[in-house]
């Protein structure tokens, strides 16, 4: 329900999908004929995804106004931006959406 972002994990040849309507991040193998994806992260108001060269997954959570970094298989992640409420201070975000990773 209401996917908001998707990326391709080239190492596993799978799609990682931000399934906003079901409050989860799921992985679907492009090689398998299965009709069900694997839940990577649950209970998250995800909106955007990005992956860096070390295969860390970055996910924006518009409910908690934060961005977290996850190792694949990890459920809690590490806070990397926001998470301090919603106002206009430099350490706060207001419903972060799409993410991009700068390789430098």
C-alpha atoms as one frame of an Amber mdcrd trajectory, in Angstrom:
protein
   0.000   0.000   0.000   1.412   3.313  -1.150   5.070   2.558  -1.911   7.050
   5.798  -1.843  10.590   4.816  -2.858  12.536   1.880  -4.276  16.161   0.995
  -4.912  17.985  -1.949  -6.460  20.462  -3.872  -4.340  22.817  -5.069  -7.077
  24.670  -7.474  -4.785  21.534  -9.531  -4.040  19.649  -8.596  -7.244  16.656
  -7.501  -5.213  14.355  -4.520  -4.861  14.204  -2.710  -1.531  10.886  -0.906
  -1.224   9.680   1.724   1.196   6.128   0.447   1.838   4.769   3.572   3.521
   1.145   2.414   3.761   2.123  -0.757   5.627   4.795   1.025   7.710   7.719
  -1.153   6.674  10.732  -1.594   4.403  10.650  -4.811   2.375  13.019  -6.670
   0.062  11.818  -8.558  -3.015  14.215 -10.852  -4.865  14.244 -10.325  -8.623
  15.441 -13.930  -9.097  12.735 -15.668  -7.072   9.171 -16.423  -8.079   7.941
 -15.924  -4.503   4.855 -13.788  -3.986   5.931 -12.402  -0.624   8.758 -10.033
   0.255  11.028 -10.097   3.286  10.396  -7.412   5.920  13.712  -5.680   6.627
  12.406  -2.963   8.965   8.951  -2.843  10.535   6.948  -0.220  12.398   8.436
   2.737  10.522   6.799   5.639   8.689   9.358   5.340   5.916   9.324   7.636
   2.928  12.770   7.607   1.329  15.631   5.147   0.857  19.276   5.328  -0.158
  22.196   2.903  -0.046  25.883   3.790   0.140  28.899   1.942  -1.279  29.312
  -0.049   1.957  25.683  -1.250   1.591  24.376   0.741   4.544  20.685   1.494
   4.067  19.458   5.003   4.923  15.748   5.414   5.661  13.772   8.587   6.328
  10.997   8.281   8.930   8.447  11.091   8.565   6.664  10.044  11.762   9.745
  10.472  13.949  11.254  13.264  11.803  14.564  11.458  11.481  16.926   9.566
   9.202  18.522   6.304  10.349  21.329   4.182   8.915  20.929   0.395   8.952
  23.194  -2.519   8.220  21.086  -5.011   6.301  19.532  -7.361   8.854  19.635
  -4.759  11.634  16.256  -3.693  13.054  16.996  -0.496  15.039  19.577   1.410
  13.030  21.684   4.409  14.022  20.262   7.916  14.106  22.152  10.110  11.609
  19.897  13.185  11.283  16.950  14.747  13.093  15.084  12.923  15.837  14.848
  16.000  18.051  11.236  16.999  17.495   9.818  19.385  14.909  10.877  23.006
  15.074  13.317  24.937  12.914  16.605  24.269  14.693  19.649  22.918  12.840
  19.414  19.518  14.574  15.755  18.964  13.610  13.907  17.788  10.510  10.285
  18.236   9.467   8.951  15.133   7.706  12.119  14.166   5.796  11.292  12.533
   2.484  13.730  11.511  -0.250  17.398  10.744   0.414  20.565  10.772  -1.660
  24.058   9.593  -0.747  27.068  11.633  -1.866  29.933   9.282  -2.677  32.568
  11.751  -1.432
